[in-house]
């Protein structure tokens, strides 16, 4: 086998790979670690989204593996350090999804501020509740961004167009960074200060041991009463029980989540029952444009590696070292 595809992936770029290589496709393989390990043992490349967990143990059991193609930008489901030690190229087109995710975050800003989902549900049910659908303007409000990477800076530019003031917490951004002048954002020295100033908070951080459940009971308590919380990054950054409590108490005015700690959730958490909560099934990158860019980039680089050429969208090395 040349290429193993463990999740639902389909595009012209995939069809071109199928025409050139021996490709095994099983969209449900990620659910069965035993079958996944057996299949990986014979693969020269594997293509995944975010549900396949490529652990150090699985990678060690794949002696022929040369490349991992991540159709997306988050790398928390791939042990990149283990892949690097084994000499396996990790491919991820980190720019491909940024516009789509940023635009979804902006959509959440508008939807929360103007209570668009509530207005839609109420009117479709036969109501005409104009007073109950009274919202707020974004103009003049403060947005706190947790993370000012590729997506965060695009959100900052969109917020600027809305007339918002943007404050950023990102430990990797320096006060002299040109991206602050580009976006008009100001840098907060601590997360606490950013949260205390914000009317809206939008998270754009990777999931790491340091960021796991960073938004917990204490963090939500530091946010302004009536403020709004948005997460389009990774669900594990949020303590969902703490978020639910902050919403039920009325401390937070609403929340929008495109990502969850477990995807899909095993059971309802209570968030589904709240009128001021918007939930989406991790669709930030699911636009025609982003999917096309991502599929084309990953497929091209898998082809490059298997053909002996260097990858362009690599995160650790351009060529395999095994």
C-alpha positions, -999 to +999 in steps of 0.1 A: +000+000+000+012+035-009-013+057+009-037+051+038-067+074+043-083+070+077-111+096+076-137+108+051-116+126+024-128+131-011-117+157-037-103+158-072-068+158-056-075+126-038-088+110-070-056+119-088-036+102-060-058+071-064-050+070-101-013+071-095-008+051-063-022+021-044-046+039-020-066+023+008-095+044+021-116+037+052-134+067+066-141+049+099-106+035+105-097+062+131-123+047+154-104+013+157-068+017+170-061-020+165-072-020+128-054+013+124-021-001+136-024-031+113-032-009+083-004+016+091+022-012+091+021-014+053+016+023+045+042+046+029+020+077+036-011+084+057-037+112+053-058+123+082-080+151+095-082+157+132-099+125+145-071+100+138-048+099+168-013+092+155+006+084+187+042+075+191+032+038+195+013+037+163+041+055+144+067+031+158+046+002+143+047+018+108+082+010+095+075+020+059+059+053+067+075+083+050+049+110+053+018+121+073-006+144+055-027+165+079-057+179+061-061+209+084-039+230+107-041+216+142-014+191+151-025+180+185-036+146+171-002+138+157+029+131+178+052+154+157+082+148+180+079+110+175+075+114+137+106+136+136+126+111+155+116+084+131+124+106+101+087+109+089+077+141+072+046+158+087+027+178+061+002+206+071-007+236+049-009+260+079-022+290+058-049+272+039-077+274+065-070+308+081-094+329+062-123+305+066-118+301+103-114+338+108-146+345+089-165+320+110-152+337+142-165+370+128-198+354+120-200+342+156-193+378+168-223+391+148-246+362+156-240+366+194-242+404+193-274+405+174-290+373+187-294+360+151-301+324+160-327+333+185-344+357+161-344+330+135-359+303+157-385+326+172-397+339+139-399+305+123-420+293+152-445+321+144-433+347+168-424+384+163-403+390+194-384+422+185-378+432+221-364+398+231-341+399+201-325+433+211-288+430+207-257+452+209-234+468+184-199+456+178-187+492+171-169+506+201-167+472+219-134+455+229-124+421+216-098+401+234-079+376+212-061+347+228-035+340+201-023+363+173-012+337+148-024+333+112-060+331+122-060+356+151-045+384+130-072+379+103-098+381+130-082+413+144-084+429+109-121+420+106-128+433+141-111+466+131-135+469+102-164+466+127-149+495+147-138+473+176-108+478+198-087+447+200-065+436+228-043+405+225-028+379+248-001+359+232+031+350+250+050+346+217+042+381+204+066+409+214+055+445+220+076+455+190+060+430+166+048+447+134+017+426+134+004+448+162+007+479+141-008+460+111-039+450+130-042+480+154-042+456+183-026+463+217-007+436+237-019+427+272+008+415+295-014+388+310-045+368+301-063+381+331-059+417+319-071+409+284-102+391+298-110+419+322-111+445+294-131+425+269-167+425+258-160+396+235-133+369+238-122+348+209-097+319+212-071+311+185-045+291+204-031+256+198-039+229+222-008+222+243-002+211+279+000+248+288-033+258+272-054+227+281-085+239+301-069+274+302-104+287+301-117+274+334-138+287+363-112+313+373-108+326+338-145+330+332-149+348+365-124+374+353-145+382+322-169+411+323-205+404+334-225+399+302-195+394+280-193+367+252-170+338+246-160+323+212-138+292+206-129+281+170-095+266+180-096+234+201-122+222+225-096+210+251-087+246+258-121+250+275-134+235+307-170+230+294-185+225+329-171+258+340-184+275+308-218+260+314-219+273+350-208+308+339-236+308+313-263+294+336-254+319+363-259+348+339-223+360+343-216+354+306-239+368+280-234+340+256-210+317+238-203+302+204-183+270+201-172+253+169-150+228+187-155+205+216-133+185+240-146+153+225-158+153+189-185+145+184-196+148+220-206+115+236-236+130+253-254+163+258-237+186+283-264+212+289-250+237+265-275+225+239-304+237+261-292+274+264-308+300+241-276+321+241-253+294+230-243+286+194-229+252+186-213+240+154-197+207+144-161+219+138-168+236+105-143+264+107-123+251+077-153+237+059-157+261+030-153+252-006-122+274-009-104+262+022-111+225+015-098+228-020-067+246-010-060+221+018-067+190-002-046+202-031-016+212-009-016+180+011-021+157-019+006+175-038+031+171-010+023+134-004+030+129-041+062+149-038+075+128-009+065+094-024+082+105-057+114+115-040+109+153-041+108+176-010+075+186+005+066+223+005+041+225+034+062+206+060+063+213+097+094+193+106+114+183+076+111+185+038+123+149+031+120+117+050+151+105+069+145+068+068 
